[in-house]
Amino acid sequence: MLMVHESGMWGIVTLNLKPDAPRVMAESRYPVTEIGIAKMFFTALAIWEQEKAISPTTVEVTISLREPLGTMACEVVQVTHTQRLDGLKFHQTRLFFDKETSLPVQVEQYDWPKQAGAKPRLVEQYTYTDIKTNAGLTDADFDPHNSDYRFSVSRSR
């Protein structure tokens, strides 16, 4: 469950919402339980494994060793399907790895081009920047009774 409160006058009320509740998903493609660096990486791998089973001969894989992402130097693994087949979710996926940390920091998913020779349309992009590992979080940072969060009496939805 998510404990949330809105800004402004409604901020005095705390709601308990399921991660996939319509109100939570109104502006998201995936629930919060499906985000994060590890999820991004393993989801891309799972999609590639499924797609490899569909048609391993109609896929191109390239690796760019130097591609900038903001101020980060990245290595990029790009998987492109040359033929549209049932079961292929994306035409192209680009997964960026920070050269300094080796962490996956961005994924781009492209739909199939509308016509031959056209550029594919970006449909998903998830980026992680300014990553701090071992940030020193404590149990209090995850405690809904932490007074810094100003949660009030909650309601479930």
N, C-alpha and C positions, 0 to 999 in steps of 0.2 A: 504494500500500500504506500501511496505517496501522501505525505502531510504537506499541504500547501495553504498559503493564504495570499489573497490578492493585495494589491497596493490600494492606497486611498481608504475611503470609508469602509470598504468591505474587508480590509486587512485585519479587522478585529475578529473575524470568523476564520477558523481553521477547518479545512475539509480533508477528509481521508478519501482518496480516489484510487481506483485501480489503475495500474500503468497503461492499460488499453481502453480506459473509459473514453467515450466519445468526446467529452470536454477536453481531455488531455491530448487526444489524437487529432483534434481539429486542425492543427497546423503541423502535424508530423506524419511521416510515412511509417515509422516504426515506434513501438513503445520504448521508454527509457531503459527498460531491461535489455534491450537489444543494441545499446550503444557502448562505446568504449573502444580503446585501441585493440584489445585482444579480440573482441567481437568482430570488429571491422576486418581484421586479418583473417580470422577463421571463417567468417562468412564468405569472403572472397575466395578462399581456398575451397570451401564446400561447393560454391557455384562452379568453380573451374573443374572440380572433380565430376560433378554432374554433367557439365557440358562436354568434358572429354569423352564420356561414355556415349554421348549422342553422335559425335562425329569428330574423331581426332585428326582427320585429314583435312578439315576445312578451317583450321585455326592457325594463326600466326602469333608467335610469342617473340617479343623483342625486349631487350634490357638496355636502358639508357643509363650510363654510368655517371653522367653529370647533368643534372637538370635542376635549376633553381626553383625553390618554392619559398617565396619571400626572401628571407635572409639565409635559409637553409639550403645546403647542397644536398641533393637527393639522388638516389638510384631509383629508377622507375621500371617496374615490370608491367608490360602492356600485352594484353591478350585481346586479339581481334579475330572475330569470326568472319570469314570471307563469303559465307553463304548463309542465308536465313533459313533455319530449320526449326521445326516444332520443338519446344522445350528449351531453346536458347533464350535466356532471360535478357541478355544484353548483347549488343553488337560489339562493344569494346569496354574493357575494364583497364584502368590504369591505377596501380598501387605504388605509392611513393614511400620510400624508406629514407629516413634521415641518415646521411653518411656518418655523422658523428656518433650517434647513439644506436644505429641500426633499427630503431623503432619505426613501425609503420605509422606515418603521420597524415596520409591523405589517400582517399580512394575516390576515383571518378568513374561513374557508370554512364555509358552512352547508349541511346536507343538506336535503332536502325535508321539509316538515312531515308528520307522521303523518296528520293530518286537516285538512280545510279550517278556516282560522281559527287553527290552533295555531301556536305559535312554532317556527321552524326550529331544528334542533339543530346546535350548533357542533361541527364534526368536525375542524377544523384551525385552529390559531392559532400564528403565529410572530411573535415580537416582538424587536426590537433596541433596547436602551436603553444609555445611557451610552457612546455611540459616540465613539471617538477616531480622527480621521483623521490621517494622517501621524504615526503613533505612534513613529517612530524605530526600527523593527525593522531588524535587520541579518541578514546571511547566517547568523550564528551562531544566531539564533533558530530557524532551520529546519534546522540541522545535527544529524542523529541522533547524531553523536559529541560533541555539546555535553555536558560533564560535569554540568551542572546538571540534565539530564534523567535521569541515573542509569540509562540503558539498559544492560542486560547483553547477553550473547551471546543472539542472537535466534533464534526458531524461526518458520518459516512455517506458516500454517494456511490 
